């Protein structure tokens, strides 16, 4: 069973921040998941939602901000008194590099909201972390985004993130895995994936007993907020 630290150690630190990824590493994580957006000035930002409403209490869109603007919006931090902010991808990479087995980058690009996002992510990895690129698994709900990524890099590792399982879409992409909400998972889906050479990863599973059941039913891995419960 494979365990991804979902947005870092997001039960221990503010999700998708440098402290969250550092904490996950300290807890023993070697696989991480994060989300990437494009800022107004072309920087790659690590954050889940398109706006800062849920994380900073301000309904501003990430795509309308520059990197300098981010310092105006400290994220809500219920864990420590230290101010934390939305990080850039290039700042996260050195944190997760030690003992890294896999970095799952979810491309947040519904309806091509960030034209050029795919090329920007590939360029960042090639220039700043070429050693990490072969360990990177790209995913996203927007199918056209993954198609554009595949055209840019025939060797890119892709995981189809989906709300409606369709093995033909994964195979057409040359994907290596399918990612889905655990509530939609069935042993039959696992069987179809394995028959077609695909892994099946489930999000977001925080209960070890539930994870064990999914492993018995054929799941290959989970994304978890509680990485410390699953790795040593």
C-alpha positions as CSV (number, residue, x, y, z in Angstrom):
1,X,0.0,0.0,0.0
2,X,1.3,3.4,-1.0
3,X,0.7,6.5,1.2
4,X,0.7,10.0,-0.1
5,X,0.9,13.0,2.4
6,X,-2.2,14.9,1.2
7,X,-1.1,18.6,0.9
8,X,1.6,17.7,3.3
9,X,0.9,16.8,6.9
10,X,-2.4,18.7,6.8
11,X,-3.6,17.5,10.2
12,X,-0.5,18.8,11.8
13,X,0.2,22.1,9.9
14,X,-1.6,24.4,7.5
15,X,-2.2,22.4,4.3
16,X,0.0,23.0,1.2
17,X,2.5,25.2,3.1
18,X,6.2,24.7,3.7
19,X,5.7,23.7,7.4
20,X,3.1,21.1,6.2
21,X,5.6,19.4,3.8
22,X,8.5,19.7,6.3
23,X,6.4,18.1,9.0
24,X,5.3,15.3,6.6
25,X,8.9,14.6,5.8
26,X,9.8,14.5,9.5
27,X,7.0,12.0,10.1
28,X,8.5,9.7,7.5
29,X,6.7,10.6,4.3
30,X,8.4,9.9,1.0
31,X,5.3,10.5,-1.2
32,X,3.5,13.9,-1.3
33,X,0.5,15.4,-3.0
34,X,0.1,19.1,-3.7
35,X,-1.9,21.5,-6.0
36,X,-0.5,24.1,-8.3
37,X,-1.9,27.4,-9.7
38,X,-0.4,30.2,-11.8
39,X,0.0,33.7,-10.4
40,X,-0.6,36.9,-12.2
41,X,3.2,37.3,-12.7
42,X,3.7,33.7,-13.9
43,X,4.8,32.0,-10.6
44,X,3.6,28.5,-9.7
45,X,1.6,28.7,-6.4
46,X,0.9,25.7,-4.2
47,X,-2.7,26.0,-2.9
48,X,-5.8,24.0,-3.3
49,X,-8.7,26.4,-4.0
50,X,-8.7,29.0,-6.7
51,X,-9.4,31.7,-4.1
52,X,-8.1,32.5,-0.6
53,X,-11.5,32.6,1.0
54,X,-11.3,29.3,2.9
55,X,-7.6,29.6,3.9
56,X,-7.1,33.3,4.5
57,X,-10.7,34.6,4.9
58,X,-10.4,36.8,1.8
59,X,-12.2,36.1,-1.4
60,X,-9.4,37.0,-3.8
61,X,-8.5,34.8,-6.7
62,X,-4.9,33.4,-6.8
63,X,-4.6,34.2,-10.5
64,X,-5.1,37.9,-9.8
65,X,-2.2,38.1,-7.4
66,X,1.5,38.5,-7.8
67,X,4.1,36.8,-5.6
68,X,4.6,40.0,-3.8
69,X,0.9,40.2,-3.1
70,X,0.9,36.9,-1.2
71,X,2.6,38.6,1.8
72,X,-0.6,40.6,2.3
73,X,-2.6,37.4,3.0
74,X,-1.4,35.3,5.9
75,X,-3.2,32.0,6.0
76,X,-5.3,31.0,8.9
77,X,-3.1,29.0,11.3
78,X,-4.7,27.1,14.1
79,X,-1.6,25.1,14.8
80,X,1.1,27.6,15.7
81,X,1.6,31.4,16.1
82,X,4.0,31.6,13.1
83,X,2.6,33.4,10.1
84,X,2.4,31.2,7.0
85,X,1.7,32.1,3.4
86,X,1.0,30.4,0.1
87,X,4.4,29.0,-1.2
88,X,5.8,28.7,-4.7
89,X,6.4,25.3,-6.1
90,X,10.1,26.1,-6.4
91,X,10.2,26.6,-2.7
92,X,8.5,23.3,-1.9
93,X,10.7,21.2,-4.1
94,X,13.8,21.3,-1.8
95,X,11.6,20.4,1.2
96,X,10.3,17.2,-0.3
97,X,13.5,16.2,-2.2
98,X,15.2,14.1,0.6
99,X,14.2,10.5,0.2
100,X,11.5,11.4,-2.3
101,X,9.7,8.5,-3.9
102,X,6.9,10.3,-5.7
103,X,5.5,13.9,-5.9
104,X,1.9,14.0,-7.1
105,X,1.3,17.5,-8.6
106,X,-2.4,18.2,-9.2
107,X,-2.8,20.8,-12.0
108,X,-5.6,23.2,-11.0
109,X,-6.7,24.3,-14.4
110,X,-10.4,23.8,-15.0
111,X,-11.4,25.2,-18.4
112,X,-7.8,26.3,-19.1
113,X,-8.1,29.0,-16.4
114,X,-4.3,29.3,-16.5
115,X,-3.1,29.1,-20.2
116,X,0.4,27.8,-20.2
117,X,0.2,26.1,-16.8
118,X,1.4,22.8,-18.0
119,X,4.4,24.2,-19.8
120,X,5.3,26.3,-16.8
121,X,5.3,23.3,-14.4
122,X,7.4,21.2,-16.7
123,X,9.9,24.1,-17.2
124,X,10.1,24.6,-13.4
125,X,11.0,21.0,-12.8
126,X,13.4,20.7,-15.7
127,X,15.3,23.8,-14.7
128,X,15.2,23.6,-10.9
129,X,14.7,20.0,-10.1
130,X,15.5,17.7,-13.0
131,X,16.0,14.9,-10.5
132,X,12.5,15.2,-9.3
133,X,10.8,15.2,-12.7
134,X,11.0,11.4,-13.2
135,X,9.5,11.0,-9.7
136,X,6.6,13.4,-10.5
137,X,3.1,12.1,-11.1
138,X,0.8,14.7,-12.7
139,X,-2.9,14.6,-12.2
140,X,-6.0,16.8,-12.6
141,X,-9.7,16.8,-13.0
142,X,-9.5,18.8,-16.3
143,X,-8.9,16.2,-19.0
144,X,-7.9,18.7,-21.7
145,X,-5.1,19.9,-19.3
146,X,-3.7,16.4,-19.1
147,X,-3.9,16.0,-22.9
148,X,-1.9,19.2,-23.3
149,X,0.6,17.9,-20.8
150,X,1.0,14.7,-22.7
151,X,1.6,16.6,-25.9
152,X,4.3,18.6,-24.2
153,X,6.1,15.6,-22.7
154,X,5.5,12.1,-24.0
155,X,7.3,10.7,-21.0
156,X,5.3,12.5,-18.3
157,X,3.8,10.3,-15.7
158,X,0.1,11.0,-15.5
159,X,-2.7,10.0,-13.0
160,X,-6.2,10.5,-14.2
161,X,-8.1,12.3,-11.4
162,X,-11.8,11.5,-11.9
163,X,-15.3,11.7,-10.5
164,X,-16.6,9.2,-13.1
165,X,-14.5,6.1,-13.7
166,X,-13.8,5.5,-17.4
167,X,-10.7,3.3,-18.0
168,X,-10.6,4.2,-21.7
169,X,-9.8,7.8,-20.8
170,X,-6.9,6.7,-18.6
171,X,-5.6,4.5,-21.4
172,X,-5.9,7.2,-24.0
173,X,-3.7,9.4,-21.9
174,X,-1.1,6.8,-21.4
175,X,-1.8,7.2,-17.7
176,X,-0.2,5.0,-15.0
177,X,-2.9,5.5,-12.4
178,X,-6.4,6.5,-11.6
179,X,-7.2,8.7,-8.6
180,X,-10.7,8.9,-7.2
181,X,-12.7,9.7,-4.0
182,X,-12.8,6.6,-1.8
183,X,-16.6,6.8,-1.6
184,X,-16.8,5.9,-5.3
185,X,-14.3,3.0,-5.1
186,X,-15.4,-0.6,-5.7
187,X,-13.3,-3.8,-6.0
188,X,-14.6,-4.0,-9.5
189,X,-12.9,-0.7,-10.4
190,X,-9.7,-2.0,-8.9
191,X,-10.0,-5.2,-11.0
192,X,-10.5,-3.2,-14.3
193,X,-7.6,-1.0,-13.5
194,X,-5.2,-3.9,-12.7
195,X,-6.3,-5.8,-15.8
196,X,-5.2,-2.7,-17.8
197,X,-2.0,-2.1,-16.0
198,X,-3.2,0.8,-14.0
199,X,-2.8,1.6,-10.3
200,X,-5.8,2.9,-8.3
201,X,-5.2,5.6,-5.6
202,X,-8.0,6.8,-3.3
203,X,-8.5,10.2,-1.5
204,X,-8.8,11.2,1.3
205,X,-8.5,8.3,3.7
206,X,-7.5,9.1,7.3
207,X,-8.6,5.9,9.1
208,X,-6.1,3.0,9.1
209,X,-8.9,0.4,9.4
210,X,-10.6,1.8,6.3
211,X,-7.3,1.9,4.4
212,X,-6.7,-1.7,5.3
213,X,-10.1,-2.6,3.9
214,X,-9.4,-0.8,0.7
215,X,-6.1,-2.6,0.4
216,X,-7.9,-5.9,0.7
217,X,-10.3,-4.8,-2.0
218,X,-7.5,-3.9,-4.4
219,X,-6.6,-0.3,-3.9
220,X,-2.9,0.4,-4.4
221,X,-2.6,3.5,-2.3
222,X,-4.3,6.4,-0.5
223,X,-3.9,10.1,0.0
224,X,-4.1,10.9,3.7
225,X,-4.1,14.0,5.9
226,X,-2.7,11.9,8.7
227,X,0.5,10.6,7.2
228,X,2.0,9.9,10.6
229,X,-0.6,7.1,11.1
230,X,0.6,5.2,8.1
231,X,4.4,5.6,7.9
232,X,7.2,5.3,10.4
